[in-house]
Amino acid sequence: MIRILLAMIALFAVAGCASADVSAGSGVDADHSDVAGLTGWNEIVITTRNVSDWHAFLTEDAGWELRARQPVGAGLKVLWNLPSTATGEEYVFANIGAQRGFIRLVQLEGVEQEMIRVDDRPWDTGGYFDFNVRVAGLWALREKMIARGWQGDSAPIQYTFGPFEVIEWIARGHDGVRVAFIERLNPELEGWPDLKIMSRTFNATQTVRDMDTARAFFQGVLGMQTYLEHVGASEVPGPNVLGLPHEAAAEIDRIVYILHPQGVNEGSVELLAFDGASGRDLSGHAKPANIGLSVLRYPVADLEATMRAISERGGKFEADPVTLDMAPYGRVRSVAMVAPDGGRLEIYQVLN
C-alpha cells in the first residue's frame, strides 16, 4: 500500500506538500504495535494574545461554535509550570457536530510570553509548523481571511494526483499560526458529514532538523505507524504551497512521514524535512505558555499503562502526572512530553 501512496504522491510533488488528500489505505507498519491505548490527538492548543480574533474567524467565517469555556485553573499552572499568580481563560471551539479535532484557545495574563515560531519560514524547525483542515469553498473563505490579515506562503495551488483534484492553501494568521486549508474538487469528498465550511482539525506538522531522530521518538518511543512516506522534489520548477523559490522547488527534496498510533490520518503527526534548505532552530521558543500552536493532546483510557509502555521504550516525561479540569471532558489526569524539535504533547485520561 505504501508503494501505491508513494506513486500517488509523486504526481503532486510540484505542490510541495504531502498531507493534502491521500485517502487510499492505512499504510500500517506490520512490525509495529500500539502503545497501551495511545490513539491520535483529539485537540490542538493555541496560546493566544487575543482570543477575540480567533472567535470571530472560527464562528463567523469557518462556521464553528464555542463548545466550552473555563478559567485557567491551578492544575494547568502546574502542568505548564506557570507562576501561581498567572490568570487566564480557556475557550474550546469545535466544528459543529464534530466530537474531536477541537481547537483550544488559552489566553494568559501575568506570564512572560514570546512567539513560538517568530518571523519564521517553513524550513525553520521548532514547535509545530501548521495544522490541517478540509474546507468547502476555499476561495470564498480565503477572501474573508485576507481581510482579517491572513497571508499564504503562496497563493492557493490547484493540482491533481491519482484520481484526486484538490486546492491547497497554507496561510499564516493570528498568533503566527499556520493552517493548511485543503478542498477536494473531484471526486466528491465522502465521509465528512460535518464539513460545511471548515472541518475539524485532523493532522499537525512539525518541520524537523533530523528526520531519523524525530522518527525514533514518534515511531520508536511512541510506537506510531506510518500512514504515508515520501521523499522527492517537484518534477518541474514552479509554484508550491511551501513557498520555495520556483527553481529550488525542483531541486530540494521534501522528506515527509505522516504517523499515527494506528496508521491513519486522524489526529496524526506529519514530520517534514527539507534536504537542501536549512533555517533557524526555534525549538527553544516552544513552551506551552508562549504564543502559537503549542500542544497536541492525546486521550487514553489508562494513563498509567500508557506511561509504563512509553517508559519501557525509553520515553521521558516532563514531570509527574497532574490532575486538572479540562472542559468539556471534566476532571482529567495528564502528563506532558516534548518531542525532538520542541513539539509538546500531553497525554490525558478522563477521570470517572
Secondary structure, DSSP 8 states (H G I E B T S, - for coil): -HHHHHHHHHHTGGG--SSSS--S-----TT----TT-----EEEEEES-HHHHHHIIIIIS-EEEEEEEE--HHHHHHTT--TT-EEEEEEEEETT-SS-EEEEEEEESS---BTTTT--TT-BSS--EEEEEBSSHHHHHHHHHHTT-EESSS-EEEEETTEEEEEEEEE-GGG-EEEEEEEEES---S-TT-SSB----EEEEE-S-HHHHHIIIIIIT--EEEEEEEE--SSS---TT---HHHHTTSEEEEEEEETTS-SSSEEEEEEEET----B-GGG--TTSBEEEEEEEE-S-HHHHHHHHHHTT---SSS-EEEEETTTEEEEEEEEE-GGG-EEEEEEE--
